[in-house]
């Protein structure tokens, strides 16, 4: 049964689960190096070793993707189209815009926004295939204007292949793990090198992304999924269902309720036990709830907010909407009892590729803005340059950069 603990005993929950990332890096470093050196031959070896691949070509044909698209039911396509429209609508709000501003002193300053050329999405297909992650990674890139999109998945589901076909993604590969990340980072004869790699994965995928970061852009290094619920009151069955929805992802998942009500804590714990009995994913959820789940009874709402802001959870459910103004860090916030986290996983619009393990202190989730470059633009009138030259040349000479100073002064000397 899930633990019910007082706030004074809760701080140990803030100690991140040991994800053994350093150990994983040692495991995947030789794989990354091997793929970089041997290319497709290495990819084929690892696909056969780790993913039970028996073919000769890990590229999924356009015909196979088209066949998968034909096999999806109209009802499923309608659900996919609804989700796609909502994700695209939200992604468009995230894009920075071209702009130019004329200042009274003769400076004309602004920015232009340009998409990156290519991206690679990693789509997990282990315990649970995640075609929803196809939508969450592909659609923001499409909205941003990315020209070339690639997909790697060790055992892509028909739904994943169908979505690839719908959006014209021709580069789909049956590749998983660190070898897929290395292929996207450095390229092989068959797999294009990309500029940014996005999408969730296991610890080895995360470790590989960390190793190649700098050679290629990444979204973030993700750990196990997590949810925090803050509720002074509410429907215990709904709260329990939200916690179990997170717990069923992974045996390392965290599901934590912060409440000021001992009665609610007891009711939610009881509801979890009632619901888990009939859950098809009970084996996974049970282990996650027992190991990393908790209900924390706080003395006041201040303690709940302090805990949440220190943890910076991937998902934060706030049953009291007035608390939003006091949230400092979270991957995504779900306001009110009618906003389950599962809606964000699939259909409401914001991205479900989110920072974990405290990374939400530094950034939010994947967005269309991750697929563009914001390039500054500046134009100075002759009068503006004349006014700025004296202070600029003083700063240049303080730094010992005489040519910098002369490049400004020379323009006042005439032709």
Buried (B, 14 or more C-beta within 10 A) or exposed (E): EBBBBEBEEBEEBEEBBEBEBEEBBEBBBEBBBBBBEEBBEBBBBBBEEBBEBEEEEBBBEBEBBBBBBEEBEEEEBEBBEEBBEBBBEBBEEBBEEEEEEEEEEBBBBBBBBEBBEBBBBBBBBBEEBBBBBBBBBBBBBBBBBBEBBBBBBBBBBBBBBBBBBBBEBBBBBBBBBBBBBBBBBBBBEBBBBBBBBBBBBBBBBBBBBBBBBEEBBBBBBBBBBBBBBBBBEBBBBBBBBBBBBBBBBBBBBBBBBBBBBEEBBBBBBBBBBEBBEEBEBBEBBBBBBEBBBBBBBBEEBEBBBBBBBBBBBBBBBBBBEEBEEEBEBBBBBBBEBEBBBBBBBBBBBBBBBBBBBBBBEEBBBBBBBBBBEEEEEEEBBEEBBBBBBEEBBEEBEEEEEEEBBBEBBEEEEEE
